């Protein structure tokens, strides 16, 4: 086995209301989303998918409906945390 599995992964603790969530970076398997972030016509869908996949990994027992039901007031903090751990910024998205 190579040393690729030992690459450091920067995470971030985020409070969503009173729930602490560990935001982990996405991996190469999610390259489709990163590419779609660059395209204006797919950008909003890609941002949603990036957030959804990240939250599903952090909270494996959360349903799609629960994730969709997160109040919009948390969108900014969630999206900023997701972008930060993935080394992205607003100009990338």
C-alpha positions in Angstrom: 0.0 0.0 0.0 1.3 3.5 -0.8 1.6 6.5 1.5 -1.5 8.2 -0.1 -3.6 7.1 2.8 -1.4 9.0 5.1 -2.0 12.4 3.5 -3.2 14.9 6.2 -6.8 15.8 6.2 -7.8 19.2 7.6 -11.1 19.1 9.4 -13.2 21.8 11.1 -15.6 21.6 14.0 -18.8 23.5 13.3 -21.7 24.2 15.5 -25.1 24.0 13.8 -27.4 25.2 16.4 -26.5 23.1 19.4 -25.1 20.2 17.3 -21.3 19.9 16.9 -20.4 18.6 13.4 -16.9 17.7 12.2 -16.6 18.9 8.6 -14.2 16.7 6.6 -12.7 17.5 3.2 -14.1 15.8 0.1 -11.9 13.5 -1.9 -11.0 12.8 -5.5 -14.2 10.8 -5.8 -16.1 14.1 -5.6 -14.2 15.7 -8.4 -17.4 16.0 -10.4 -18.8 18.5 -7.9 -15.6 20.6 -8.0 -15.7 20.7 -11.8 -19.4 21.7 -11.7 -18.6 24.5 -9.3 -16.7 26.2 -12.2 -19.7 26.1 -14.5 -22.2 28.9 -13.9 -25.2 26.7 -15.1 -24.4 23.9 -12.6 -22.9 25.9 -9.8 -25.9 26.1 -7.5 -26.5 22.3 -7.8 -22.9 21.6 -7.2 -22.8 23.7 -4.0 -25.9 22.0 -2.7 -24.4 18.5 -3.5 -21.1 19.5 -1.9 -22.9 20.5 1.3 -25.2 17.5 1.3 -22.4 14.9 0.8 -20.3 16.6 3.5 -23.2 16.6 6.0 -24.1 13.0 5.2 -20.6 12.0 5.9 -20.5 14.0 9.2 -23.9 12.8 10.3 -24.5 9.4 8.7 -27.8 8.8 10.3 -29.2 12.1 9.0 -31.8 11.7 6.2 -32.1 13.8 3.1 -35.2 15.4 4.5 -33.4 16.4 7.7 -30.6 17.9 5.7 -33.0 19.8 3.4 -34.8 21.0 6.6 -31.8 22.7 8.1 -32.9 26.3 8.6 -31.4 28.7 6.0 -29.8 30.8 8.8 -27.1 28.1 9.0 -26.3 28.1 5.3 -23.5 30.7 5.5 -21.6 29.0 8.3 -22.0 25.6 6.8 -21.0 26.6 3.3 -18.0 28.6 4.6 -16.8 25.6 6.7 -17.2 23.3 3.7 -15.3 25.6 1.4 -12.5 26.2 3.9 -11.7 22.5 4.6 -11.7 21.8 0.8 -9.3 24.7 0.1 -11.9 26.5 -1.9 -13.1 30.1 -1.8 -15.9 32.2 -3.1 -14.1 32.8 -6.4 -13.7 29.1 -6.9 -17.4 28.5 -6.5 
